[in-house]
Amino acid sequence: MDLIFRKANLPDGRTGIDVGIEQDRIVAVESGLRAHAAQEIDAEGRLLSPPFVDAHFHLDAALSLGLLRMNRSGTLLEGIALWGELKPHLSQEAVVARALAYCDMAVAQGLLAIRSHVDVCDDRLLAVEALLEVKRRVAPYLDLQLVAFPQDGFYRSPNAEGNLLRALDLGVEVVGGIPHYERTMAEGSTSVRRLCEIAAERGLLVDMHCDESDDPYSRHIEQLAAEAKRLGLAGRVTGSHLTSMHSMDNYYVSKLLPLIAEAGVAAIANPLINITLQGRHDTYPKRRGMTRVPELMVAGVRVAFGHDCVMDPWYALGSADMLEVAHMAIHVGHLTALDAIEACYDAITTNGAEILHLDGYGIFPGARADAVLLQAADPFEAIRLKATRLIVMRAGKIVARTSEKFTALNLSHRPETVTLNFRPGSIA
Ligand SMILES: [Zn+2]
């Protein structure tokens, strides 16, 4: 074998596991593996996880913060307006350079698969061409999946339909939408219907920004689920954001959740962005805005989390850290029980991989040898510490490495280093 990780913990709770790798594949996952490898790494009870997956991002806008001006109100609508001001000033070289810099950051954070929406409401399709170029360049180390996203409205923006079809012809592989930004609820519904038909005709996946508002009467996810059912698209359609569900009437939601589950539609919450963009028109109490993550999970809906934005017109912070995303989801969604925390880990790993239809994702014989070794024992500790990524591996090759983090202490009668890695119940 080429490489063996010894005595690793896995996200499913198994401990002391050896993981053997030949070329770009995992070939053995067992305890006490009787084999030798050119390189052996003692994981010493640390978590060896499949890489993080960001199921919802905007790579064309990432790292553009501070160009022209800042978003003063902090609202989605001012963000869209600011992005519209920026668009004529974008150059393909600059979009490519910022996107590649972000992908470097992602690799260092163990984030090796990103679904990025790309704005098609620009007759030059500059961002589309830039991100297709980035997709080709990062392919050896990062799976970048692109969604044709009519940012200014499929009907509201004059050439959006033609531009979206051109973007799909160029190789963008997922159909996006933004029904809550169309002029009327009715036009939003029509856009959902038309976009799902385009996806069905072309055999493509669907991922729509849906009901990204605090409007309790926004109903586009209902329409999306109905279209998925009508067109036989179960397992191929995702509703992103769904923040209006936070504000909906409980009775209506009790009917809506089973409909989403029955239609096989997945949901993506973007906790960092939902908690900051939503509730901006509230005084007090201020709504949190994140969709009903625990209730969706209980209803059997596949839920993943996205980072959505990093240093762009909508969000000033972020560092490609999906553990930070899960950490925020836990707080915003009251997901503090141990099994809920573990479910949030799935939402930044396996659930995203399933939504993106990634092949060979996971730690099992036959999987592609993609993994991240964390300075943590399990998913709970990984999220609690936003743990250091010690080793990031892609197709059997180590693509990032970070030293373990320890802080030297200078205290009398205390140890010289501090450890943050405490297990529940480990201190008597
Ligand atoms: Zn988005």
Boltz pocket constraint, residues with backbone or C-beta under 6 A from the ligand:
constraints:
  - pocket:
      binder: B
      contacts: [[A, 56], [A, 57], [A, 58], [A, 117], [A, 209], [A, 308]]
      max_distance: 6.0
